Amino acid sequence: MTTRRNFVKKTTAAGIGLSATSLFNYNVTAAPKKSQDDLIVGHGDFKYRVDKSWGNLDPVKVPVDNCHEMVVDSKGRIILLTDEIRNNLIIYDQSGNLIDAYCNRFPGGHGLTINEEGGEEFLYICDSGWFHDHKYPDDWKYFSGNGFASKITMKGELVFNLADPRTTGVYEPDMKFKPSETAVAPNGDIYVADGYGSNYIIQYDQYGRYIRHFGGSRNEDPDYNLNGAHGVTLDTRNPDELQLIVTSRFDCAFKFFTLDGKFKKQVTIPGALVNRAVIHGKNIYAGVCWSKIDGKLKDGTGYVTILDENDKVVSNPGGQAPRYVDGELQYQIQEVPFIRHGHDVCVDGDENVYVCQWNGGRTYPIKLERV
């Protein structure tokens, strides 16, 4: 059967020669300047044509500040979470046309997960407590409030808020709770990553009752320590052995745990401050928010990274080509600067990738069309 992706791949083979080649140096300013017109990025079998106008809308009618995360629903619609309270949720069709924009509950809207329950889809949203004062649109100072995690209907109606661990005795009263992500297990258990707070993964049951927490930053066994627990993802690639992929962002790593919080392994991507892992097929996709250069985070140096089922990086759209020496992944950074800060990705049925950005200059999502 001929898929749309295969058709595009055959008809655009001549354009593949435009793909980025790795410089294998670590000075991002030395990256070659490339035209943004008909730009092809990526490596190996994962190459993409960049469409920066795909998600553009009228900023007066449908504004955005930070575009934090995206998911695809059962109808193939693409749902974007922003921290613009006039429209926290924006729904696109796959051509980038606006279907709806609504919800004003989440001034620090950050984490977005979709889950089907009894034939109905629900959204789980984390508000990290970090918000931009919209009264001063040109002042990008961020303010700190209280974080929370919510379950809502697809219409934006509140189902419940998860209990704040500081008020239930799970945390000490002076500990921070600024959640950044959720994941939902098949039995309904909800995992919350406290990525801007105390770096724990907190497990609740389907009704929001506390079960356990793990992670944090002060364990005797360093395998359990999380340094920027920015994301948590249910890894469904092996149905007989479900696991959690937890982002330890400042370690440039994903850490894998059992569903009851037992450490399994760590996968490090040197130089890449990755956000949450996104599962599509047998692959992991992730936005890279910054490249780490000379030991420091460099603004405007984001890209996308893609791993195969063996935890090997196979493509870095916008980044340097992955390079392994004696089985070890070498340091990698941005090479083609079309993404400032890649915060999340989602993948559609044609294997196109959509990228949204934090601190991207109020830009709408970018489409990477698979070729």
N, C-alpha and C positions, 0 to 999 in steps of 0.2 A: 504494500500500500504506500502510495506517495503522500508524505506528510508535507505540511506547509514548510517546515524547516528544511526538509530534503530538497524541495523545489527551490527555495531561496539559496541553499548551499550550492546547487548546481548552476544556477543562473548568475551567481556572484563570485564564482571561483577566481575570476581575473582580479577582483578587488582584494583578495587575500594577501597579495604581495605587499599591501600597504601596512600589514600588521607590524606592531612595534617589535624591535629587536633589543635584547638586553645589553646594557652597557657594562653591567657588573661593577659599576663604581657606586659609591655611596654618597655622592654629592648631588643632591636633587637639582641644583641649579644647572648642572651639566646635561640635563635631559634634552634631547633634540626637540626643537620646536616643530610641531606638526600642525597641519591645517585641521580645523575642527569640522571641515566639510567632508562628508563621506569618510569619516575616520573609522578605521578598523582597529580594534584592540583585542588583546587576549593571545593565547598560545595553544599550540597543539590542536586538539579537536574542539576547543572552546574559544572560538573567535566570534566577535560581535561588531556590528555596525552601530555607532553611537548616534542616537536621536535625542538631542538635548531639548527639542521643542515638544516632545510627545505629550507631556502632562501640563503644558502651559495653559493657564486660565486667566481670566480677568482679575488682577489683584485687587481691584476696587470692590468687586462683588464677592470674590472667593479668595481672601488673602491667606498667606501662610507666613509663619516665622520659621521655626524649625520643623522640618518634615522628618519625623523620628522613625516610624516603622510602617510596614506595608504587609498585607496578607491578601490572599485570593480566596473568595468564598466559593460555595458549591455551584454558583451560577457563572463562575468565571469572571466575576467583577473584581476589581482591584480596589482595596480599601486602604486609605492612607490616614495615619494618625498624625496630627500636628499639635503644637501647643498654642495655636491661635484660637482663642476661646469663642470667636464668632463662628468657627466651623472646625471643631476638633477632628471631625471625621469627614473625609471627602471620598466619594465613591466614583470611580471611573469605569468605563468599559475598556476593553483591551485596545481600542483605537485611541484612547486618551480623551474621550469625550466625557464631559461631566454628567453624571447621573443624579447625584444628590450631594448636599453638603449640610451638615447639621451638628448639633451637640455643643454644649458650652460648659461641661462639667469639669474639665481637666486643664487648668492653667499651666500645669507642668507635665502635660501628657507626654509619655515616654515609651512605654511598652505596650505592644498590641499582639494579642493571641486570639485566634478564632477556634472554636470547638463545637462540634455537632453533638447534641444531647437529645435523644429521643425524637429525632427527626427535625429538630430546631437548632439553628446556629446561634451561638452567643459569643460576645466579645469580652475578653478579659483585658483590662487596661490598668497600667501602673502610672500614677502621677508621682514623679520623683520629688516634688516639692520645690524644684528649681524652676523659676518662672521669670519671664520677661515682662516688665511693666509696660502694658500696651498703651498707657497714657502718654508714654514718651517713646514713640516708634523709632526714633533715630539713636536712642541711648540703649546700647546692648549690654548694660549692666544686668546681671541676674540676681534675683532675690531668693532667699531661702525660706520656705514654709514647711508645713508638715506634709510628708508623703503619705500615700494611701494606695490601695489596690481595690479595684471594683470589677464586678461582673455585671454586664448590661445586655439588654436585648439588641437585636440588629436595628431597632428603631431608636436606640439611645436611652431606653428606660432602665432605671437602676433595679437590679435584682438584689444585690447585697454588696456591702463593703466588707472586706476581710478584716478580722480583728487586728488592731495595732499591737505588736508584740510588747510594747512598753506598758500597755494598760492591762495586759493579761498575765504578767509575771514572767513571760518568756525572756524579755530584755530587762535590764536595770533601767530605771526611769530616765537616767541621763544618757542612755545610748541613743544613737541616731537611727531613725527608720526612714529611708528614702528609696523605696523600691523602684527597680528599673525594668523588670521583666517577669513574666509568668510562663509556666508550662502546665499542661493538663494531661494527666495520665488516663488510660482507658477506664479505670474504675472511678474517675472523677476527682481523684486527689489533685490538689492545686499546689504547685511549687512557685514560690515567690523569691526572686533574687533581689536582695537588699544591696544593690550595686553602688548606691551613693550614700549608704548608711553604714551598717556594721559588717557588711560582706558575708552575711549568712544566707543560706538557702533555707527557707521556712516552708515546711510541708503542712498543708491543711487537708481535711477531707472535703468531699463535694459540698458539704453544708457550711464550710468555713471554720470547722473546728480544728484546733491545733493538734498536730501529731508529733512532729519533731523538728529540729533544725540542725544543720551541720555547716561546716565551713568556718567562716570567721577568719581571723588573722593571727591567732595566738595559740595554735596547736603545737604540741610537742612533735608531732609528725608533720613535717612541712608539706607533705603531699595534700593535706587537708586544708592548707592555708589558701585563701583567695585574696588576690590583690586587684581589687576592682572587679567585683562579681557582677559584671554588667549584663550578662545574659544567661538564661537557662532554657534549654530546648529538650523536648522529648525525642530521643533518637529511635526511630521506628524501623530502621533498615534491617534489623534482624528481629522478626516478630517473636521469636522464642527467647530473646534476651534483650528486652527493652532497657534503655539506659538514659541517663541525663548527660547532656553536654553543657558544662558550665564555663562561661567565659571568665578567665582571670586576665583582664585586659592589660594591666600594667606589667604582666609577665609575658605578654605577647603569646598567650597560650589558651588552649581549650583543655579543661580537665573533665574526665569521664567518671561518672559515679553510677552505682546501682540505684534503683528507685528508693532504697532505704538508706542512702547516703554513704555507702562504702566506696572508697576511692578505688579506681581501676587503672587509670593511666593518664598521662599528660601528653599532649601534642603541641609542641612549640613551633611558632612561625616567626623566626628571628626578624626583628625590625618592624613587625606589623602589629599595631594595636587594634585587634579585631573586636568587633561587636558580637551580637548573638550569632550562633550557628543556625543556618536555615537548611533543612533537609529537603532535597528534591531527588527522587530516584535513589541512586546509590551514592550521591554526592553531597558534600557540605559546601554551601555558599556562605560568604560573610562579607559585610562591608568592613573596610579598614578605615578607621577614623583619622589616624595619623601614621606617618612613617616616623620611626625613631632614628634620628641622624646625629651622630656624635654624642650619643647618650641622651639626647633631648628630643621632645616632641616638636615636630616642625609643622606649623600651621599650613593648611592648604595642600597636604600631601597624601590625601586619601586615594583609595582604589578599591577593587574587589578581589577577593581571593577565593579559589575553588579547590577543594580537596576531593580525592577519589575515595573509594570504599576502604582502601588500605591506609588512609590518613596521609596520603602523599599529595602535595600541592601540584596540580596539573596545569593551572592557568592563573594569571594575575591580570585581568583586564585593567589597564591603566598603570600597572606596576611592572617591575622587571620580570623577565622570564624566570620561572623557578629553576634553581640549579642545585643539584645534589652532588656532594663529594663523599665518597665512601659511605653512601647511604644517609648522609646528614644534610638536611636542608641548609643552604647558605643564606646569609643575610640578604633581605630584599626590601626595596623601598619603591616609592612611586617613580614611574618613568614618563608617562604621558599625562600631563596635568589637566584632565577634563573633570575630575571630581575633587572638590575641596576636602570635605570630610564625609566619607561614606558611612552612614549610620545604620542602614539596613538595606536588604534586598528581598525581593520575592521573585518567583519563577513561574511562568505560565505553562500551559500545556504544550506550547510550541517551543519550549525551552528558551524563550526570551527572558532576559533579566531586567528587573526594574530597580533603580537605585534611588534612595532618598537620602537627603543630607541634613546633618546638623550644621548650623553656622555656615550655610552655603549661600548667603546673600539673598535669602527669601526665594530661593529657586524651587521650582516644582520638580517632581521626579523625572529622572532620565531613563530612557529605554535603551537597552542593549539588545539589538536584534541579532539572534543567532544566525551565523552564516556557515 
